[in-house]
Amino acid sequence: MEDQKRKYNDFRFETGTAANRGRLTVIGAGPGDVELITLKGIKALESADVVLYDALVDTELLQYAPNAEQIFVGKRKGCYAYQQEQINQLIVDRATSGNHVVRLKGGDPFVFGRGAEEMEYAAQFGIEIGMVPGVSSCLSVPASQHIPVTKRGATESFWVITGTTKEHRLSDDVALAAKSKATVVILMGMSKLSQIVALFKAEGKSKTPVAIIQNGTRKDEKIGVGTVESIEEVAAQKELANPAIIIIGEVVGHRARIMELVKNHELELS
């Protein structure tokens, strides 16, 4: 373990700063499946003295930092273990004591993850900072259900939008996205599903395919597929709720076509 720590330290943080200044590494844990964290992310965890982890992180990953102080700082259903200001202070307090602090976040920390904010805050105190990108849920969760976000002949681009802004309202970008031909991926949008559907209906897209994937890539993953017109009923029938991703666009139809081909040819789909 000490050799692993030393190897990671030499590779990632050879900056010539004081050894006791401490450091922060922000790591993307991936969408949920523990096997979708990167190798670099695991190496960083193995060198951690302190791990601050979020609610969407599978705690199985903490086995890679068995001797580290492990602090849950996430939120569930609007209940915060720590406010953001308290998380920032935890990072600074632990790092300025000479520790390697790992901030473990779901997905990719730079996609609606506040990783950039935490790094900027830490750097103001002279703390070394590093970042290990993660597999973003906006791409990998649809892919796990055989839904591409782009496909030749179907769509040339895609939007990734937060469903709920810091003011707790639907992002204005959803209305703009509804006017385009692009695939639209909405994160944290289940509480605004009715508003989202209304915007797409207003653009004449009632028949556009929609998929909602809850707990993507996890063992308890659930999916509902319908159209803009029917997806609210589908979500209610299947009891779909956050954490979930909404995918709107013709690419959603790819999943049904793949599954039909697999069935016809008696293939296995994984």
Beta strands, then each sheet from edge to edge (+ up, - down):
strand 1: 23-28
strand 2: 50-53
strand 3: 69-72
strand 4: 75-76
strand 5: 79-80
strand 6: 100-105
strand 7: 128-132
strand 8: 158-162
strand 9: 183-187
strand 10: 209-214
strand 11: 222-227
strand 12: 244-248
sheet 1: 3+ 2+ 6+ 1+ 7+
sheet 2: 4+ 5-
sheet 3: 8+ 9+ 12- 10+ 11-
end
